[in-house]
């Protein structure tokens, strides 16, 4: 009897251990999928000048922390300062030229007004002389003089109109809309912008890395001499097995342990799941259309945004980590279903 009780006790204990192990396996592999194939990531910017030039001053050092907008280095501004002065002179010349053309138009308009007034007076004198000629109160020569004066006045009106049309054609448009003046103004704005680009500023708050820039170096436009690792936003790219993705959804909380800080817990949140396996866009993607094909479980990148970083722990891009996602918590941000 005691042997049977002992036997069944051992069997019960074994079954209990087996059930506990199965429950633990279920929780760790299904409800809380974890992976050690994970790496820390962050944005990085490569500051580069918009214009070419020779470096005259460098204000940062390698691995130095900088804030967004901080002055990093300066190019020689002399040629760009000269270009600004030349553009200012060109704008003044264009403004003077357009002003002269506007004055010519105003003068032509005044001449036309005067010619019209003279024509009106000549027409009045001619009509009066015509009436007096009929009554015999004026000589024929006076009448001929009035008729000639009227003809001359009409010719002067025609000439004034022609001069006004020529002045208007030469002017094209007044200063606010004149193409010559606007072109000179645009050239000045571009020269000023290029002059301002000789000072290169940080595009984000972060850490300078890969700095080998020295005063005297010559940089081309768009050439970046170093990088800045932005430290405001960190994430971990966890490469989960495709068999672990069934319950993972964006919005679920995650626990992250970075290898460089053992025992320190970083909290995060799943923000996205890659639409393809990591090998899909590799330089040499796998070709499985062969007779000796062996099925290999693929890994899919899952981005986990770090939402809780303990104070004083500085992260590094590319360092290893371990990620565990809590799939028990229902996510508020589900992946959008594909359109049909």
Secondary structure, 3 states (H helix, E strand, C coil): CHHHHHHHHHHHHHHHHHHHHHHHHHHHHHHCCEEEEEEEEEEEECCECCCCEEEEEECCCCCCEECCCCEEEEECCHHHHHHHHHHHHHHHHHHHHHHHHHHHHHHHHHHHHHHHHHHHHHHHHHHHHHHHHHHCCCCHHHHHHHHHHHHHHHHHHHHHHHHHHHHHHHHCCCCCCCHHHHHHHHHHHHHHHHHHCCEEECCCCEEEECCCCCCCCEECCCCECCEEEEEEEEEEEEEEEHHHCCCCCCCCEEEEEECCCCCCEEEEEEEEEEEEECCCCCCCCCCCCCCCCCCCCCEEEEEEEEEECCCCCCCCCCCEEEEEECCCCCCCCCCCCCCC
